[in-house]
Amino acid sequence: MNAPEDPAIGFPDSRPRFAARTEDWIHVRRSRRAIKSGKAPDVIPYIGYGSTEWVRVLGRVLFLKPATPEHSRLRADVAQVQRVRGWRSFTSLHVPHHPVRVSIDGQLVTEVVADRGGVVDAIVPVSLSPGWHTITLQTAEGEPADTPIHVLDPAARFGVISDVDDTILMTALPKPFVAAWNTFVLAEQARAATPGMPVLLDHLLGAHPGAPIVYLSTGAWNAAPTLTRFLSRNLYPVGPLLLTDWGPTHDRWFRSGREHKQRELRRLAAEFPDMRWVLIGDDGQHDEQLYHEFSTEHPQNVAAVAIRQLSIGEAVLAGGRSKAQLHRSVSGVPWVYGPDGATLQDELNQLGLV
């Protein structure tokens, strides 16, 4: 398992685009109002992963006031939240470039710094035993916050990477108006799990003790607490969420969700070169093409690809199906298709993976 390097991001033109400068201008004014109202930088930790020699620490630094409804709904604890409309997840105010102390199992390890969007995504050298550990993140102004982190066994050779939208969570993306309704208006408790998918993932991991699961989505980090509660309520296996940060950057108006998924897949292949993953997605967006490319580039890292086929109604709401042809094998990697988790489980069982 290779310790990844934190790449330095360079831009041909260091001056941000107009959209990024406008976002910064608005953010400065919102920050001033937040501080006047009594809010201070606090960190929301996310589930991380790593090896016995390094861990990937994930979280987000936000302006928050302790013991308030906003603070509660941004935590992943299901018991803290009763009913939350989706738009509330996107009203939080991030704190860019803020230092965060990292402790593991109660021992202070190091200090990391959030990025421009307040996201903490750092590699921390450690010496840990395989299994689940507790990581604690804390700003100088905030309270300590705990989250689990999965340290993979060096002997592990099997894992699962699953898409979220329309794969394990029925959202009918990316049709703009439907996506907006599901994301911003619908209460998070109304989100429906895809039939059979919790059982499929549970059986996949049960057949391979110690196997990790990673949830890879083009969704924003704002939605991480909501998605974590959704996974817990619907009995999905615990695993890290790899999301992205919406909005403009220095060199483009909008971030690319497709590039985010490509980058994370390649990163996981580099971090765990001996791991073979079952890649799970759907035929409503770009999963088939992405998995095809990854299977071609890294056939040794893919045990199988499982694609959930959307119903006619879901495909219409999602803006149509992928134009990719049905794959049966790519570079020796088997592909299976089915409308739900039960069908996919039967197909994977025939391959000896469940």
N, C-alpha and C positions, 0 to 999 in steps of 0.2 A: 504494500500500500504506500504510494508515493505521497510525500508531503508537498502540497501544491504551493506555488509561489504566488504572492499577491502582485499581479501585474500593475505597473504604473501606467496610467492612461494618459496618452499624449494627444494633443489636438494640433492640427496644422495651424489653426488660428486660435490663440488663447482667448480672444475676445468672444464672449458668449453671443449667441444669436439674440435677436430682438425679443423673441418669446421668452427666452431664459432670463434676460435682463428685466423684462416686465414682471415675470414671476418673482424674481428676487426683490423688486421694488415693492410689490404687494406684500411679500412675506415679511419684510422689515417692519412695515406698518402694523401688520397683524401681530407681530412679535411684541412690539411696544405695548399694544393694547392688552395682550395676554399677561405681560409682566405687571402692568398696572392693576390688573384684576386679581393678582395674587398667584398666578400660575408660575411654575418653575420647571426646569428641565428634569424629566423623569424618563426611565427606560422601560419599555415593554419587551421582555425577552421572548424569543421564539425557539422552538425545538431545534437543536443542532445535531451534528453527527461528526464522526471522525474515526481515527485509528488509535492504536495504543500509543502513538508518538505525536499526534496532533489532533486538534479538534477545530471544527468550523463553528464559530460563534455568531449567532444571528439575533438581531433585535432592532428596535427603533426608538430613537430619542424624541420625545414629544413634550410640548408645554402642557402640563397637567396640574390640577389641584387635587391633593389627596382627599379621599373619602367623599368623592362626588360621583354622580351617575356616569359622567364621561370616563372617569378613571376606571370604574367597574366594568363598563362594557368593552373597554380595550384590553381587558384581561381575558385569558382563554378559559377561566373558571366558569363552567356552565351554571353553577349555583348562584353566581353573582348577577346574572342577567335574566330578566323575565321575558321581555318582548322588545326587540330593537328593530327599527326600520333600517333598511340597507344604507340610506344616504348618510346616516349618522357616522358610519365608519369613515366617511371621506371628509369630515369637518375638522378632524384633528390637525394640529399645527406642529410640524416637525421642527427640530432644532439641529441645524447643520453643524458639522465639524465639532461636535461636543465630545469631550473625553468620558469614557465609561470604564469603571473598574470591573475586572473579571475574576471571580472566585469559583473554584471547582471543589465540590465536596467540603465546603467551608474554608478552604485555604486560598488566600489571595494569590493569583497567578500573574496577572499583568494588567496593563491599561491599554485600551484600544480607543480609536477615534471614529465617530460616525462620519458618513460621507455627506455630500451636499444635500441629499434628501433625508438626512437624519437616520439612515439605515446603517446598522452595525453589521458588517460582514467581514470577519477577520479570521485568519488562521493563527491559532495559538499553540505553540509547542507544549506538550505535556508528556507525562509518563503514567498511563492509566491502564487498568485491567479491562478486558472486554466486558460489555454489558452496559446497563444504564447507570448514568451518574447524574448528579444535580449540579447545574451551573447557576451561579448568581451574578446578576449584572446590577450595577448601582452607579448613579451619577453622584457628584458631590452634594447636590441639592436634594436628591430624592431618596426614597426608601429602597432597600434591597429587594430584588424580585428574582424568584427562582423559576427554573424550567428544566425539564429533563434533556439529556444529551446522550445519543447512542454511540458508544464506542464499539466499532465492528471488530469481530474476532479476526485475527490475521488468517485463520484457516477458512473463513467464510468464502464461498465461491458462488453463491446464488443470492439474487436480490430482485426487487420489484420496483419499477418506476411507473407511476400512474399519472395520467392527465387528470384534471378535476372537472372542468365544465363539460357537460354532456357525456362524461364518461362515468364518474361516480356521483356527480351532482347534476340533476336535470335542470338546466338553465335556459335552453334554447338560444344559445349564443351562435353567431354574432349579429343576428338581426337587430338593427339599432334600437328600435322602439321597445321591442320585447326585452332586449338585454338591459336597457335603461330601467324598465319596470322591475325586472327581477333583481337587478343590482341595487337600485336606489330606493324603491318604494316597498317592495315585498318585505314583510317581516322575516327575519332569518329563520324563525321556527317553522315557517311555511315551506322552506326549501325541501325538496323531495330527493331521497337517495335513489339511485338507479337500481331497479329490482335485481337481487342476487349478487350485486357487486361486493357488499360487505362480507358475505359468506365466501365468495371467490378469493378475495384477498386474504381472509383469515385462513382458509385452507392452503393457499399457496405458501404462506409463511409457516403454517403448522407442519407442512411436509418438509420444510427445510429449517430446522431449529437454528436460531441465531441470524437468520436472513433479515436484512434491512428492507424497509420500504420508504420510498421518497415520492412525495406528491409534487409534481412539476406542472406549473400553471402560468399562463400569461397574465393572471390577475395581479392586482396591485397589493403591495404590502399592507395598505390600509385595511384590507379584508382578511388579514391573517387571523385575528382573534375570532371573527365570525366563522371562518372556515374550520378553525381548530375546534370550536364548539360543535359545528355541524358533524365533523368526523367523530367526535366523542358521543354525541347523541345517537348517531346511527351505527355505533359499534364498529367503526372502521379501525384497523390496526393503527397504533401510534407511530408516527414518523414525521420527519421534518417537511415543512412546506418550502419550496423554492419559488418565490414570487418575484415580481419586478416592481420598479418604481415608475409610476406614470408621469407624464409631463415632458416639457422640453429639456434638452441637454445643451451643452456648449456647441455641438456640431450638428444638431438636427432638431426639427420641430417636435417630433414624437418618437418615443422609444419603440423599438421593433420587438413585438412579442415572439415572433418567429426566431429572430436572432438570439433572444433570451433563452429559448428552449434549446437551440443548437449549441449555444455556449455551455449551458449546464450539462447537457448530455456528454459533450466532449470532455468537460471537466471531470465528471464522474468516471469516465473511462480512464482518464489520466490518473486520478486519485486511487482508483482500485483496478489496476490493470488485469488482475486475475479473476475479477468478478464477471459472472454472466447474468445479465438482467432479462427479466420478462418485461417488455415494454407494452403498456396498456394505454389505449387511446380510443378515439372514435372517428367516424368517417365524415364528420360535419365541418371540420376546419382543415388544418394542415398536418395532422398527426401522421397520416399515411405517408406523405411525402417526406416529412422529417425522419420518421423511423426507417423509411426506405434508404435515405441518404446515410443515416447512422449505421444501419445494418451493412451497407456496402463498404463503408469506411472501417468499421470495427466489428466484423462478423464474429470474432472471437469473444466479444463482450456481450453478445445477444443470444439468450437461450431460446426466445420465441417472441413474436409480436402478436398481441391480441387486440383486435379492433372491434369495438362495439358499433353495430350498425343502427343508425337512427331510424325510427319509424318514419312513414311518409309525412305525418303531421310534424314531427320534430324536425325533419329535413327541411320542410317548407319554412318553419319558423327560424331555422338556423341559416337560411339563405341558400339552401341546396346542399347536395352531397359533395364530397371531394371528387375531383375528376380522375383521381388515380384508379387504375385497374385493380381488380382483386389480385393480391399477391398470394402465392402458395409457397414460394421459397425465394429468398434473396441471399445469394452467397452462402447457401446451405442453411439459412435461418428459416425455420418454419413460421408461417403466418396462419392465424385462425380468426374466424369471424363469427359474430353472433349478436342477436338483439339485446341480450341481457347477460347477467353474470352466470346464471345456471348453464346456458348454452356454451359460453366461453369456458366454463369449468369442465364440461364434458369434453370439449375439444382439447384442452390442455391436459386433461387426464389421459387421453389417448397418446399424448406425447411423453407420458411418464413424469410430468412436472407437478402434478397435484396428488 
